């Protein structure tokens, strides 16, 4: 039997989520029913979304190019943000849910699988 959050259970929001991660968490909890292992994936996706926002802010604050002894170079947060976006896309695909509109990711294909939307 799969444990899932239903109308009678309470799913606690993970501690330490910032606004972007909380938005993803809240949207996921509102739309779908989750098994415990899926909640762990949703939590990681939410934390990844927060990380992307932090990396983007670093680039915004510091600029795209940074000075170094070898000359100008691309901010290291640019590459890491790209990797985090790939991670987020994979996590969301694993859960079978679409990304939020402001994630800038392509929509997920297919249906969410056996769990489906809450009714």
C-alpha positions as CSV (number, residue, x, y, z in Angstrom):
1,X,0.0,0.0,0.0
2,X,1.3,3.5,-0.9
3,X,1.1,6.1,1.8
4,X,-0.2,9.3,0.2
5,X,-1.4,12.6,1.4
6,X,-5.2,12.8,1.1
7,X,-7.9,15.1,2.4
8,X,-7.5,13.6,5.9
9,X,-3.7,13.8,6.1
10,X,-1.5,16.9,6.7
11,X,1.6,17.5,4.6
12,X,4.0,19.8,6.4
13,X,5.9,22.4,4.4
14,X,9.6,21.7,4.6
15,X,11.6,24.2,6.6
16,X,13.8,26.8,5.0
17,X,12.0,27.1,1.6
18,X,12.2,30.6,0.2
19,X,9.4,32.2,-1.9
20,X,10.2,30.4,-5.2
21,X,10.5,27.0,-3.6
22,X,7.4,27.6,-1.4
23,X,5.4,28.5,-4.5
24,X,6.3,25.3,-6.2
25,X,5.7,23.2,-3.1
26,X,2.3,24.9,-2.5
27,X,1.3,24.4,-6.1
28,X,2.3,20.7,-6.1
29,X,0.5,20.0,-2.8
30,X,-2.7,21.8,-4.0
31,X,-2.8,19.9,-7.3
32,X,-1.7,16.3,-6.6
33,X,-1.8,13.5,-4.2
34,X,1.7,12.2,-3.3
35,X,3.4,9.1,-1.9
36,X,6.1,9.7,0.7
37,X,9.0,9.1,-1.7
38,X,7.4,11.7,-4.1
39,X,7.2,14.3,-1.4
40,X,11.0,14.0,-1.0
41,X,11.4,14.6,-4.7
42,X,9.0,17.6,-4.6
43,X,11.0,19.0,-1.7
44,X,14.2,18.6,-3.6
45,X,12.6,20.3,-6.6
46,X,11.5,23.2,-4.4
47,X,14.9,23.6,-2.9
48,X,16.4,23.5,-6.4
49,X,14.1,26.2,-7.5
50,X,15.2,28.4,-4.6
51,X,18.9,27.7,-5.5
52,X,18.2,28.9,-9.1
53,X,16.8,32.1,-7.8
54,X,19.8,32.7,-5.6
55,X,22.2,31.9,-8.5
56,X,20.4,34.3,-10.8
57,X,20.5,37.0,-8.2
58,X,24.3,36.6,-7.9
59,X,24.7,37.1,-11.6
60,X,22.3,40.1,-11.5
61,X,24.2,41.6,-8.6
62,X,27.8,40.9,-9.8
63,X,27.2,41.1,-13.6
64,X,27.5,38.4,-16.3
65,X,31.3,38.8,-16.6
66,X,33.8,38.9,-13.8
67,X,37.3,40.1,-13.8
68,X,40.0,37.6,-13.1
69,X,43.8,37.5,-13.4
70,X,43.4,35.9,-16.8
71,X,40.9,38.5,-18.0
72,X,37.1,38.6,-18.0
73,X,35.3,35.4,-17.5
74,X,31.6,34.3,-17.3
75,X,30.2,34.3,-13.8
76,X,30.4,30.8,-12.4
77,X,26.8,31.0,-11.3
78,X,25.7,31.0,-14.9
79,X,26.9,27.5,-15.5
80,X,25.6,26.3,-12.1
81,X,22.2,27.8,-12.8
82,X,22.0,26.0,-16.1
83,X,22.8,22.7,-14.3
84,X,20.2,23.4,-11.6
85,X,17.6,24.1,-14.3
86,X,18.4,20.7,-15.8
87,X,18.1,19.1,-12.4
88,X,14.7,20.9,-11.8
89,X,13.4,19.8,-15.2
90,X,14.4,16.2,-14.4
91,X,12.9,16.2,-10.9
92,X,9.6,17.6,-12.3
93,X,9.6,15.1,-15.1
94,X,10.1,12.3,-12.6
95,X,7.0,13.5,-10.8
96,X,5.2,14.0,-14.1
97,X,4.1,17.6,-13.3
98,X,4.6,20.7,-15.4
99,X,7.0,23.4,-14.3
100,X,5.6,26.7,-13.1
101,X,5.4,29.4,-15.8
102,X,8.2,31.5,-14.4
103,X,10.7,28.6,-14.4
104,X,11.3,29.0,-18.1
105,X,11.3,25.3,-18.6
106,X,9.4,23.5,-21.4
107,X,6.1,21.9,-20.4
108,X,6.3,18.3,-19.2
109,X,4.9,15.7,-21.6
110,X,2.2,13.1,-20.6
111,X,0.0,12.7,-17.6
112,X,1.0,12.5,-14.0
113,X,0.6,8.7,-13.9
114,X,-1.4,6.6,-11.5
115,X,-1.9,9.3,-8.9
116,X,-3.5,11.9,-11.0
117,X,-5.0,15.2,-9.9
118,X,-6.9,15.6,-6.7
119,X,-10.6,15.7,-7.2
